Amino acid sequence: MNAADLLYSQGFGTRRHCIALVEEGFFEINSLHLSGATHFEVHKDPYSALAAHLSLPSQSPTGSPAQAGINAEDLESLAYRVEQVQWAYHSCAYVMLYKPMGIECSQKPSNWPSVYTLLPTPLRQRPRKGSSPGVQAVGRLDQDTTGLLLLSDDGQFIHKMSSPKHHVPKIYEVTTEDRLEQIVCEKLLKGVQLKDEYELITAQQAELTGEFTLRLTLTQGKYHQVKRMLAATGHKVSKLHRSQIGNLQIPSDLLEGEWRWLSKKEIDNLFI
């Protein structure tokens, strides 16, 4: 892979723009990344293979001479900078975002700002064959709902996360306008009838956390599901927050409106 191809694959613009970024000295590469050190150098040749410009360790972990070249695993750990901002290579993008209130999960929002405006331009421009460019939200949260949102450009991952076959649980912290009783949890666990649904919709778990609050775990992803389920029990939701997807929670250091990459371990744990 050359520098221009790398930048294009990571969403830094058209191929022509990526070539210009490199030629004009805005692309720097950590030439010591395979030895565990960090040293960024300006790389101005958009067409030469990156492997030729990387300093490889003199020996492999087995003690034999290292082979010249760079594989996919090396690329995943490759750090580089574009216009002084540091990035890392990702063959597919998997990110979490702490969605604030007053944001729509839509590319073409109607009344509120789009959640995609909270992401940097490269994440919104990553090329996808046969699909709209950039990462896509894995499911949606209403504009008045806060909490954990996942986004990716991996179509198989999005499908797997959205498929009812995999039953990935999602945990919501619900606040209602009026006082709750234990019977509400019992109804939600037994199943409630929603309009336009032929079968009863059940919660995986439901527990009171206060006079006006409960924690609800769902494995489905139906339209306005939490609000409709509570309405079926005679209660109106006044505040809704998604705190967890699978085993993944919002980190304590991630503030509303912020995002970060998911690790491979975090991705794998979503389906445990």
Secondary structure, DSSP 8 states (H G I E B T S, - for coil): -BHHHHHHHTTSS-HHHHHHHHHTT-EEEETTGGGT---EEE---SSSBGGGGS---SB-TTSSB--SS--HHHHHT-EEEETTEEEE--SS-EEEEEE-SS-BSSSS-SSS-BGGGGS-HHHHH---TTS-SS-EESS---TTEEEEEEEES-HHHHHHHH-TTT---EEEEEEESS---HHHHHHHHH-B--TT-SS-B--SEEEE-SSSEEEEEES---TTHHHHHHHHTT--EEEEEEEEETTEE--TT--TT-EEE--HHHHHHTT-
